[in-house]
């Protein structure tokens, strides 16, 4: 896959990574599940249905996995807190693409043929298809996208223009901090193995950032390529004996098969690092990141402004997560033969929330 440049922010050098879309018609759970106190603490009180209107939205999600599901749940929770409640004044058409590009395009075409007040695209492949197919008159928001400029979703982060905006799920600092953590706390790691689908633009962008940082420390990034989720186990197994640790990006094909990587890492006592909190909660050892629920909630707040206040997405800047922290899973450390030192723990700012017992 061709390598792309990192997009510019005014005071931040950003990069943004992709994920998600949909296949089957399904009803969303209105954001009732897994409400996050941290996300809702600063949320506006439920304003109820104050305008007497009913709204219809469509959601295209590229694949079902914990990070993208949490993004959707946070989005729906923000709508509910803003007075937009499914079954009362909100109708939701949710589609999953099951990580299949043919499905992805079909879903975008279906959405384009319907009448919606707003469309949410979760992940880069979904966002690209939706932006390509859906009318310029329909407000479009995206989430779980790495680089909106590189993906040709917008041309400017501060002033997107047209009918599109949203939030990136990647801050380049999260990648550089994680690579520095590996280099300083794991001096025996000389080769870091990455399982990657280079057909996913977000994965390539993130791996390029990781490689640039690892090069500074003399650590080699060794790739094991996959084209779909079914190849993830074989790719992970192929790295055993060749690398000193594993790493994955926000790569939908790979994250969907992460159980196989966790098993290989545990069986062979190989430290496993990921780009997202959900994978760490599942069994990777460490990441520098945030909660995807909060990420989705942020985009949901934008949606409330569009639907209830009449804002144009093109006038709303693309946002990104800036509150980052090191997240450690102590059970995963034990399974992977890692001695968690006081120095490692000291790098975690919020130890109560981000050291997983």
C-alpha positions in Angstrom: 0.0 0.0 0.0 1.3 3.4 -0.8 2.5 5.5 2.1 0.7 8.7 2.7 1.7 12.0 4.4 0.6 12.8 7.9 -2.1 15.6 7.8 -1.5 19.0 9.2 -3.2 20.5 12.3 -2.6 24.1 13.3 -0.9 23.3 16.6 -0.8 19.5 16.3 0.6 17.3 13.7 -2.2 14.8 13.5 -2.9 11.5 11.9 -6.0 9.7 11.8 -6.9 6.0 11.4 -9.9 4.1 10.0 -12.3 1.4 10.8 -15.9 0.4 10.0 -19.2 0.0 8.2 -22.3 -2.3 7.9 -24.2 -5.1 6.3 -27.3 -6.2 8.1 -30.3 -4.1 9.1 -30.3 -3.9 12.8 -31.7 -1.8 15.6 -29.2 0.1 17.7 -29.6 -0.1 21.5 -30.1 3.7 21.9 -26.8 3.9 23.8 -28.3 2.4 27.0 -25.6 -0.2 27.3 -22.3 0.5 29.0 -22.8 4.2 29.7 -19.5 5.6 30.8 -19.7 7.9 33.8 -16.6 9.8 32.6 -18.3 10.5 29.3 -21.7 11.5 30.8 -20.4 13.5 33.7 -19.7 16.5 31.5 -22.7 15.8 29.2 -25.7 18.1 29.1 -28.7 16.9 30.9 -31.3 15.2 28.9 -33.2 18.0 27.2 -36.0 15.8 26.0 -37.9 16.3 22.8 -38.2 20.0 22.8 -38.7 20.7 19.1 -41.5 18.2 18.5 -39.7 16.8 15.5 -38.8 13.2 14.7 -35.4 12.3 13.1 -34.0 9.5 11.0 -30.4 8.6 10.9 -28.3 5.9 9.2 -25.2 4.3 10.6 -22.7 2.4 8.5 -20.2 0.4 10.6 -17.5 -1.5 8.8 -17.2 -4.4 11.1 -18.3 -5.5 14.6 -15.4 -5.4 17.2 -15.2 -3.9 20.6 -13.7 -0.5 19.7 -16.2 0.2 16.9 -19.1 -1.1 19.0 -18.1 1.2 21.8 -17.8 4.1 19.4 -21.4 3.5 18.3 -22.6 3.1 21.9 -21.1 6.4 22.9 -22.6 8.1 19.9 -26.1 6.8 20.7 -25.7 7.8 24.4 -24.8 11.4 23.4 -27.9 11.5 21.2 -30.1 10.3 24.1 -28.5 12.8 26.5 -29.4 15.5 23.9 -33.0 14.5 23.8 -32.9 12.2 20.7 -34.3 8.9 21.8 -34.7 5.9 19.6 -38.3 4.7 19.5 -39.6 8.1 20.6 -38.3 10.8 18.3 -35.5 9.0 16.6 -35.3 6.2 14.0 -32.0 4.4 13.4 -31.0 2.3 10.4 -27.8 0.4 11.4 -25.8 -1.5 8.8 -22.7 -3.7 9.2 -20.4 -4.5 6.3 -18.7 -7.4 8.0 -15.3 -6.0 6.8 -16.4 -6.7 3.2 -15.8 -3.9 0.7 -18.6 -5.1 -1.6 -21.1 -5.0 1.3 -19.6 -1.6 2.3 -20.4 -0.1 -1.1 -23.8 -1.6 -1.2 -24.7 -0.1 2.2 -23.5 3.3 1.1 -25.7 3.0 -2.0 -28.7 1.9 0.1 -28.2 4.9 2.4 -27.9 7.2 -0.5 -31.3 6.0 -1.8 -33.0 6.7 1.6 -34.1 9.9 3.2 -32.0 10.6 6.3 -31.5 13.6 8.5 -27.9 12.5 9.2 -25.5 9.7 8.4 -22.8 8.4 10.7 -19.9 6.4 9.1 -17.8 4.4 11.6 -14.3 3.8 10.2 -12.4 4.9 7.1 -13.7 2.4 4.5 -17.3 3.2 5.6 -16.7 6.9 5.6 -15.1 6.9 2.2 -18.0 5.0 0.6 -20.6 7.1 2.4 -19.0 10.4 1.3 -18.7 9.1 -2.2 -22.3 8.0 -2.6 -24.5 10.1 -0.3 -26.0 13.4 -1.4 -24.1 16.6 -0.5 -27.4 17.8 1.0 -27.3 15.2 3.8 -25.1 15.9 6.8 -22.4 13.2 7.3 -20.3 12.6 10.4 -17.4 10.1 10.7 -15.8 8.4 13.6 -12.9 5.9 14.0 -11.0 7.4 11.1 -7.3 7.9 11.2 -6.5 10.5 8.6 -9.6 12.3 7.1 -7.5 14.4 4.7 -5.5 11.5 3.4 -8.7 9.5 3.1 -10.1 12.4 1.1 -13.1 13.0 3.4 -12.2 16.6 4.1 -9.6 19.0 2.8 -9.1 21.0 6.0 -9.4 20.0 9.6 -10.3 23.4 11.0 -12.8 24.2 8.3 -13.9 21.0 6.6 -16.4 22.6 4.3 -19.2 20.8 2.3 -21.4 18.5 4.4 -18.8 16.3 6.2 -17.0 16.4 9.6 -16.3 14.1 12.5 -13.6 12.9 14.8 -10.3 11.1 14.4 -9.5 8.1 16.6 -5.7 8.6 16.3 -3.4 11.0 17.8 0.2 10.4 16.5 1.5 11.1 20.0 -0.2 7.9 21.2 1.9 5.8 18.8 5.2 7.6 19.5 4.6 7.3 23.3 4.0 3.6 23.0 7.1 3.0 20.9 9.1 5.0 23.4 7.7 2.9 26.3 8.7 -0.3 24.5 12.2 1.0 23.8 12.9 2.2 27.3 11.1 -0.4 29.4 11.9 -3.4 27.2 15.6 -3.1 26.3 15.6 -6.7 25.0 13.1 -5.9 22.3 15.2 -5.5 19.1 12.6 -6.7 16.7 8.9 -5.7 17.0 6.5 -7.9 14.9 3.4 -6.2 13.4 0.5 -8.2 12.0 -1.0 -5.9 9.4 -3.5 -5.7 6.5 -1.7 -3.2 4.2 -5.0 -2.9 2.3 -6.3 -0.8 5.2 -5.0 2.7 4.9 -5.3 3.4 8.6 -3.0 0.5 9.4 -0.3 1.7 7.0 -0.4 5.2 8.3 0.0 4.1 11.9 2.7 1.5 11.1 4.7 4.3 9.3 4.6 6.4 12.4 5.6 3.5 14.6 8.5 2.6 12.3 9.8 6.2 12.2 9.9 6.2 16.0 11.4 2.7 16.3 14.2 3.6 13.9 15.3 6.2 16.4 15.9 3.4 18.9 17.4 0.9 16.5 14.4 -1.4 16.7 13.3 -3.2 13.6 9.6 -3.4 12.7 9.0 -6.8 11.1 5.7 -7.2 9.1 3.5 -10.2 8.9 0.9 -9.4 6.2 -2.7 -10.5 6.1 -5.5 -9.8 3.7 -8.4 -10.8 6.0 -9.2 -11.9 9.5 -8.9 -15.6 8.8 -5.1 -15.2 8.2 -4.3 -13.5 11.5 -3.4 -16.6 13.4 -1.0 -17.9 10.7 0.6 -14.4 10.6 1.1 -14.3 14.4 2.5 -17.8 14.4 4.9 -16.9 11.6 6.5 -14.3 13.8 7.3 -16.6 16.7 11.0 -17.0 17.0 11.6 -14.0 14.7 10.6 -11.1 16.9 10.7 -10.1 20.6 7.3 -8.6 20.9 4.0 -8.1 18.9 2.2 -4.9 18.0 -1.0 -4.1 16.1 -2.6 -0.9 14.9 -6.2 0.1 14.6 -6.5 -2.4 11.8 -10.0 -3.8 11.5 -9.1 -7.1 9.9 -6.5 -7.8 12.6 -8.4 -6.5 15.6 -11.3 -8.7 14.6 -9.0 -11.7 14.9 -7.1 -10.5 18.0 -8.0 -13.6 20.1 -5.6 -15.6 18.0 -2.7 -13.1 18.6 -3.4 -13.1 22.4 -3.3 -16.9 22.4 0.0 -17.0 20.5 1.5 -14.3 22.7 0.5 -16.1 25.9 1.6 -19.5 24.7 5.0 -18.2 23.7 5.6 -15.6 26.4 5.7 -12.7 23.9 4.8 -9.2 25.0 1.8 -7.9 23.0 1.2 -4.2 22.5 -1.8 -2.7 20.8 -3.1 0.6 19.6 -6.4 0.6 21.5 -7.7 0.2 25.0 -10.3 -2.4 24.1 -7.6 -4.9 22.9 -5.7 -4.3 26.1 -8.8 -5.0 28.2 -9.1 -8.2 26.1 -5.6 -9.4 26.7 -2.9 -7.3 25.2 -0.4 -5.9 27.7 -0.2 -2.2 27.0 -1.3 0.8 24.9 -1.3 4.5 25.0 -4.9 5.5 24.3 -8.4 6.4 25.4 -11.9 4.9 25.6 -13.7 4.5 22.3 -17.0 5.1 24.1 -15.8 8.7 24.8 -14.7 9.1 21.2 -18.2 8.1 20.0 -19.8 10.3 22.5 -17.9 13.3 21.2 -19.2 12.6 17.7 -22.7 12.2 19.1 -22.6 15.6 20.6 -21.7 17.0 17.2 -24.8 15.1 15.8 -27.1 16.8 18.3 -25.8 20.2 17.2 -26.5 19.2 13.6 -29.9 17.8 14.1 -31.3 20.1 16.8 -29.4 23.3 16.2 -29.2 23.1 12.4 -25.4 23.3 12.3 -23.6 22.4 9.1 -20.9 19.7 9.6 -18.7 21.6 7.1 -18.5 24.4 9.6 -17.5 22.1 12.5 -13.8 21.3 12.9 -12.6 17.8 12.9 -11.7 16.8 16.4 -9.3 14.3 17.9 -8.7 12.7 21.3 -6.0 14.6 23.2 -6.3 13.1 26.7 -4.0 10.1 26.4 -2.6 7.7 29.1 -0.6 4.6 29.3 -2.9 1.6 29.9 -1.5 -1.7 31.4 -3.1 -5.1 31.8 -1.4 -6.9 34.7 -3.1 -10.3 34.0 -1.8 -10.1 30.4 1.6 -9.3 31.7 1.6 -12.5 33.8 0.4 -14.6 30.9 3.1 -13.1 28.6 6.0 -13.5 31.1 6.3 -9.7 31.7 7.6 -8.4 35.0 5.7 -5.1 35.6 8.1 -2.8 37.3 7.5 0.3 39.4 9.0 2.4 36.5 6.3 1.0 34.1 3.5 1.8 36.6 4.9 5.3 37.1 4.2 6.2 33.5 0.5 5.6 34.1 -1.1 9.0 35.0 -4.5 7.6 36.2 -3.5 4.3 37.8 -6.9 3.6 39.3 -8.5 3.6 35.8 -5.7 2.5 33.6 -3.9 -0.3 35.4 -6.2 -3.2 34.7 -5.9 -5.9 37.4 
